[in-house]
Amino acid sequence: MARFILAKLVKGVLVVLCVVVVNFFLIRLAPGDPASIMAGESGSSDPNYVAQLRTQFGLDRPLPVQMATYVLGVVRFDWGFSYRMKLPVLQLILDRLPATLLLMGSAFVFSVLLGIFLGVIASRTRYTGRRRWLDSLIVGGALLLYATPLFWLSLLMIVLFSVELGWLPAFGMETVGAGLTGWSRVLDITTHLVLPTVSLGSFYMAMYVRLTRASMLEVMGMDFVRTARAKGVAAPAVIRRHVLRNALLPVVTFSGIQLGQLAGGAVLTETVFGWPGIGRLMFDALMQRDYQLLLGVFLLTSAMVVVFNMLTDVIYRVVDPRIAFEGGR
């Protein structure tokens, strides 16, 4: 296990460094000049002033030199300086990271728990033949959520639960100017978290429903399940001890992929709901051509994807001890 984790760490570092280099050149190829944008915002179009800004931020150097300087800075945990925010990139990201992790964690737990629960119910009703309408209802609802665009679902939820019913707040992470503390502040943040969590997690929850249902039905038809039933083991025990544990392996695989995709989905969700996370920060940096901040956000999300995939491989060992990690493969 130690060799496996060490090998994964080495591979992960190499992957992140490759992503850093690729992202650097892709962003530099994007249209728009940060120096021209800064000069325009200050009300000056003087070419000498634009050239001065390019020299100040190192934009006049050759691309390989800029890339090497940035990679060396990343290794030293110096992710650059945001010319727009007038703050170090790492500080800006760390300030926004807790909000994004809170949203991602809530959406992940919501999608996994509800998706597996509904998938188990659908598979049991399908397998036993009782109340098969419930199976059709769950599968149809999951298909509807899967086919609904994320931004449209978010807007519909805002209109229904915030505008029409007035149950939940639509924007922000907490009530501005309320000055709440303690449990009152926790409750306020929770109410603001509900709509973004459901919006971001619904798509993945629908996939968990279908994946769990299909995996459960496949395992239910295997010989060891029929043997357990023939020995008189109660149906709930068969589902819990034999079927569900074996059916969870594909779910664990997909959950590791989902954690990486949640960071990308959070960009749209945070923008729609005004959630102050790194997704909203990345959107603002893109609009302002803040290259250093964009690179920092991309670096963080790439590292998160690598870490999540490593955790998925380790959880495989917990779910099914028969899987052996040999030599870091």
C-alpha positions in Angstrom: 0.0 0.0 0.0 2.8 2.4 0.8 4.5 1.8 -2.6 1.2 2.2 -4.3 0.5 5.6 -2.6 4.1 6.8 -3.3 3.8 5.8 -7.0 0.5 7.6 -7.3 1.9 10.7 -5.7 4.8 10.8 -8.2 2.5 10.3 -11.1 0.1 12.9 -9.8 2.9 15.5 -9.5 4.0 14.8 -13.0 0.4 15.1 -14.3 -0.1 18.4 -12.5 3.1 19.8 -13.9 2.1 18.8 -17.4 -1.3 20.4 -17.0 0.4 23.6 -15.8 2.5 23.8 -18.9 -0.4 23.0 -21.3 -2.7 25.5 -19.5 0.0 28.2 -19.7 0.3 28.0 -23.5 -3.5 27.6 -24.1 -4.2 30.8 -22.1 -1.5 32.7 -23.9 -3.1 31.7 -27.2 -6.5 33.1 -26.1 -7.4 36.5 -27.7 -7.1 39.6 -25.6 -4.2 41.5 -24.2 -4.2 42.2 -20.4 -2.0 45.3 -20.8 -4.5 46.8 -23.3 -7.4 46.0 -21.0 -5.6 47.6 -18.0 -4.7 50.7 -20.0 -8.3 51.0 -21.3 -9.7 50.8 -17.8 -7.4 53.6 -16.6 -8.6 55.7 -19.5 -5.3 55.7 -21.4 -4.5 54.4 -24.9 -1.0 55.6 -25.0 1.2 52.9 -26.7 4.1 53.8 -24.3 1.9 53.2 -21.3 0.7 49.9 -22.7 4.4 48.9 -23.3 5.2 49.9 -19.8 2.4 47.7 -18.4 3.6 44.7 -20.5 7.2 45.2 -19.2 5.9 45.5 -15.6 4.0 42.2 -15.7 6.6 40.4 -17.8 4.3 40.1 -20.8 7.1 41.3 -23.2 9.3 38.3 -22.5 9.4 35.3 -24.9 6.7 32.6 -24.0 9.3 29.9 -23.0 10.9 32.4 -20.6 7.5 33.3 -19.1 6.6 29.6 -18.8 9.8 28.7 -17.1 9.4 31.6 -14.6 5.9 30.5 -13.8 6.7 26.8 -13.3 9.6 27.7 -11.0 7.2 29.9 -9.0 4.7 27.2 -8.8 7.3 24.8 -7.3 8.1 27.5 -4.7 4.4 28.0 -4.0 4.5 31.4 -5.6 1.6 31.4 -8.0 2.0 35.0 -9.2 0.2 38.2 -8.6 -3.3 39.3 -9.7 -2.9 42.6 -11.5 -6.7 43.1 -11.3 -7.2 42.2 -7.6 -3.9 43.6 -6.5 -3.3 40.6 -4.3 -1.2 37.4 -4.5 -3.0 34.6 -6.5 -2.6 32.0 -3.8 -4.1 34.3 -1.2 -7.2 35.0 -3.4 -7.7 31.3 -4.1 -7.3 30.2 -0.4 -9.9 32.9 0.6 -12.4 31.5 -1.9 -11.6 27.8 -1.5 -13.7 27.1 1.7 -16.9 28.2 0.0 -16.2 26.0 -3.1 -15.3 23.0 -0.9 -18.5 23.5 1.1 -20.6 23.6 -2.1 -18.8 20.6 -3.7 -19.0 18.5 -0.5 -22.7 19.2 0.0 -23.5 18.5 -3.7 -21.4 15.3 -3.5 -23.0 13.9 -0.4 -26.5 14.9 -1.7 -26.0 13.2 -5.0 -24.3 10.0 -3.7 -26.7 9.3 -0.8 -29.9 10.1 -2.5 -28.8 8.5 -5.8 -27.8 5.2 -4.1 -30.9 5.2 -2.0 -33.3 5.7 -4.9 -31.3 3.3 -7.0 -31.6 0.6 -4.4 -35.4 1.1 -4.1 -35.8 1.0 -7.9 -33.8 -2.2 -8.3 -35.6 -3.9 -5.4 -39.1 -3.1 -6.8 -37.9 -4.2 -10.3 -36.4 -7.4 -9.0 -39.3 -8.4 -6.8 -42.0 -7.3 -9.3 -43.9 -5.4 -6.6 -44.8 -1.8 -7.1 -43.0 -1.7 -10.4 -44.6 1.7 -11.0 -42.2 3.1 -8.4 -39.2 1.8 -10.4 -40.6 3.5 -13.5 -41.2 6.7 -11.6 -37.7 6.9 -10.2 -36.0 6.0 -13.5 -38.2 8.5 -15.4 -37.4 11.3 -12.9 -33.7 10.5 -13.1 -33.8 10.7 -16.9 -35.6 14.0 -16.7 -33.0 15.5 -14.3 -30.1 14.1 -16.5 -31.5 15.8 -19.6 -32.2 19.1 -17.9 -29.4 21.8 -18.5 -27.8 22.9 -15.2 -28.3 26.6 -15.7 -32.0 26.2 -16.7 -32.6 24.0 -13.6 -30.9 26.6 -11.4 -33.0 29.4 -12.8 -36.2 27.4 -12.4 -35.4 26.7 -8.8 -34.7 30.4 -8.2 -38.0 31.4 -9.7 -40.0 28.8 -7.8 -38.4 28.6 -4.4 -37.1 32.2 -4.1 -39.3 34.4 -6.2 -42.7 32.7 -6.1 -42.7 30.8 -2.7 -40.0 32.9 -0.9 -38.8 29.9 1.0 -35.1 30.1 0.3 -32.6 32.9 -0.6 -31.4 33.0 -4.2 -28.0 34.6 -4.1 -24.9 34.8 -2.0 -23.5 32.6 0.8 -25.0 34.5 3.7 -27.2 37.5 4.5 -25.2 40.6 3.8 -25.0 43.0 6.8 -26.9 40.7 9.1 -23.9 40.3 11.5 -25.0 36.8 12.5 -22.8 34.6 14.7 -22.8 31.1 16.1 -25.6 28.8 15.1 -27.6 31.6 13.6 -24.9 32.1 11.1 -24.6 28.4 10.4 -28.4 28.2 9.8 -28.2 31.3 7.5 -25.4 29.7 5.4 -27.3 26.4 5.3 -30.4 28.1 3.9 -28.3 29.8 1.2 -26.6 26.5 0.4 -29.7 24.5 -0.3 -30.5 25.7 -3.9 -26.9 25.6 -5.2 -26.4 22.1 -3.7 -29.6 20.6 -5.2 -28.9 22.3 -8.5 -25.3 21.1 -8.8 -26.0 17.6 -7.4 -29.2 16.8 -9.3 -27.4 15.8 -12.5 -25.0 13.5 -10.8 -27.7 12.1 -8.5 -29.6 11.0 -11.6 -26.5 9.2 -12.9 -26.1 7.5 -9.5 -29.7 6.3 -9.6 -29.3 4.6 -13.0 -25.8 3.3 -12.2 -26.8 1.8 -8.8 -30.0 0.3 -10.2 -28.2 -1.4 -13.2 -25.4 -2.6 -11.0 -27.8 -4.0 -8.3 -29.9 -5.8 -10.9 -26.8 -7.4 -12.4 -25.5 -8.6 -9.0 -29.0 -9.9 -8.0 -28.9 -12.3 -10.8 -25.6 -14.0 -9.7 -25.3 -17.4 -8.2 -24.0 -16.4 -4.8 -27.1 -14.2 -4.3 -29.5 -17.0 -5.2 -27.5 -19.3 -2.8 -27.8 -16.9 0.0 -31.6 -16.7 -0.5 -31.9 -20.5 -0.7 -30.1 -20.8 2.6 -32.9 -18.7 4.2 -31.0 -15.4 4.6 -33.5 -12.5 4.9 -33.9 -10.3 1.8 -32.7 -7.1 3.6 -29.6 -8.9 4.8 -28.9 -10.2 1.3 -29.3 -6.7 -0.2 -27.1 -5.1 2.5 -24.3 -7.7 2.9 -24.1 -9.3 -0.6 -25.7 -7.3 -3.3 -25.0 -3.7 -2.3 -21.4 -4.1 -1.4 -20.6 -5.7 -4.8 -22.7 -3.3 -6.7 -21.0 -0.3 -5.2 -17.7 -0.7 -7.1 -18.9 1.1 -10.2 -20.4 3.8 -8.0 -17.1 4.3 -6.3 -15.4 4.6 -9.7 -17.9 7.2 -10.9 -17.8 9.1 -7.6 -14.0 9.7 -8.1 -14.6 11.1 -11.6 -17.6 13.2 -10.3 -15.5 14.9 -7.7 -13.2 16.3 -10.4 -16.2 17.3 -12.6 -17.9 19.1 -9.7 -15.2 21.8 -9.8 -16.1 22.5 -13.4 -19.9 22.5 -12.7 -19.3 24.8 -9.8 -18.3 27.6 -12.1 -21.8 27.8 -13.6 -23.6 27.2 -10.4 -21.6 29.8 -8.5 -22.1 32.3 -11.2 -25.9 31.8 -11.3 -26.3 31.8 -7.5 -23.6 34.4 -6.8 -21.7 31.9 -4.6 -18.3 33.4 -3.6 -16.1 30.4 -4.6 -13.2 29.8 -6.9 -15.7 29.0 -9.8 -17.0 32.6 -9.6 -13.4 33.8 -9.2 -12.3 32.0 -12.3 -15.2 33.4 -14.3 -14.3 37.0 -13.2 -10.6 36.3 -14.1 -11.6 35.1 -17.5 -13.6 38.2 -18.3 -10.8 40.4 -17.1 -8.0 38.5 -18.8 -6.2 38.0 -15.5 -3.8 35.3 -16.7 -2.1 34.6 -13.4 -5.3 34.1 -11.5 -6.7 31.8 -14.2 -3.6 29.7 -14.1 -3.8 29.5 -10.4 -7.4 28.3 -10.4 -6.6 25.7 -13.1 -3.6 24.5 -11.1 -5.8 24.0 -8.0 -8.6 22.2 -9.8 -6.0 19.9 -11.5 -4.5 19.1 -8.2 -7.9 18.4 -6.7 -8.8 16.0 -9.6 -5.5 14.1 -9.0 -6.1 13.9 -5.2 -9.7 12.7 -5.7 -8.6 10.0 -8.1 -6.0 8.8 -5.6 -8.6 8.7 -2.8 -10.9 6.7 -5.1 -8.2 4.0 -5.7 -7.7 3.7 -1.9 -11.4 3.5 -1.2 -11.5 0.6 -3.7 -9.4 -1.3 -1.3 -11.9 -0.6 1.5 -14.9 -1.5 -0.5 -13.5 -4.7 -1.9 -10.4 -6.2 -0.2 -10.0 -8.6 -3.0 -8.5 -5.8 -5.1 -4.7 -5.8 -4.5 -2.5 -2.8 -5.3 0.7 -4.3 -6.5 3.7 -2.1 -7.1 1.7 1.1 -7.5 -0.2 -0.1 -10.6 
